[in-house]
Amino acid sequence: MRIRQWEIWKSKPPGFETDHWFVVVSAQERLDNERFTKINGLACFTLRSEPLNTDVRLNSADGFETATVCQCDLVYFLDKSKLHSPLGSVSWERQQRIKGKLKEVFRL
């Protein structure tokens, strides 16, 4: 299974009761290296009200059928072997928004 940066995969990390979608943000070098079993991902949630200022809204161009947000203020540690059900990739436009939001939130 080949995982690429900016792809959206399902996983259930510690603390989650059910599987969730995650945007993979780890560098491709980590994703390709078999010695590294853990990667970084941003959780995606169905939009139920106004998005927070730390969220980036995703849509059908990113593979989602319903309004969804990518939570950019917390990076989750994901086990590569537990990723499943790839949805697709985040569109270039949303990648730029997520990058900007990460810089803003983490003051990079």
N, C-alpha and C positions, 0 to 999 in steps of 0.2 A: 504494500500500500504506500503510495507516494503522497505526502502531505506538502502543501505549498503555503507560503505566507499569503495571507489575506483570504484563504479559503474559509468556509463556514462548515463546521462539523458539530455533531452532537457528542456530548459526553456527560458524565455524572461525577463531578469531583466531590470530595468530602464537603459535607454541609448542604448538599442539594438532595432533595427527596426524589426528584425525577430527572430524566435527561433534559438538557438544555442545549441550545445552539451557542456556539462560541466562534468568534472570529480569531483565527490563528495569527498571532503577531510576532512569534519568534522568527529570528533570522533563518534564511534558507540553509545556512551551514549547520545549524543545530538540528533542523528538521531532517536533513539528509544523513546526519551522523548516527549510526546505530548505537553508539555508546551512550548517547543522550536519550533517556527514556521520558524525560519531563520537558514540556514546552509551555509557553505562555499563551493565554487566550483571554479575550474579552467577552463577557457574558452578554447575550442578547435576550431581551424580554419583550413580550407583546405590549404595545403602547396602550395603556388604559386611561391615561389622562395626559395632561401637558408633559412633555419631556423635561427632565431636569437640565440644568445648564451644563451638566457633566456628560450628557447623553448625545449621541449622534443618531439621527433617525435614518432607518434603512427602509427600503421598499422593494417593489417587484424587480427592479433592475439588479438588486442584490440577491434575488431568489425567494423573497418572502411574499406570501399571499396576503398577509395582514400587516398593518402598521406595526413596526418593530423598532426598538431602540437598541443601540450598542452602548453599554455602560462603560465609560472610559475612565472612571476614577478608581477602578480596582482591577488588577491583573490577576488572573487565576492560574494556578499551576496545574497543568493537565498531563495525564499519562498518555503517551502516544498510542499505546496498545489498546486503550479504552475508547478511542475515537471511532465513531461510526456514522453512517448515513450522511455523507457529504452533500451539502445543499448547492454549492457553487462558490463563486468568488465575489467579494465585495467590489462594486464598481469603482473605477478610477476616481471619480468625483468623491465618493464616500471615503475612499482610502485617504484622500487629501484632507477631508474634514476630520477623520479620526486622528490622523497624524497631528493636525493642528490642535485638536482637543487634548491629546496626550501631552503635548508641549505646554499647553495652558494649564492643565490640571496639575501636572507634576512639576511645573515651573522649570522646564528644561531649556 
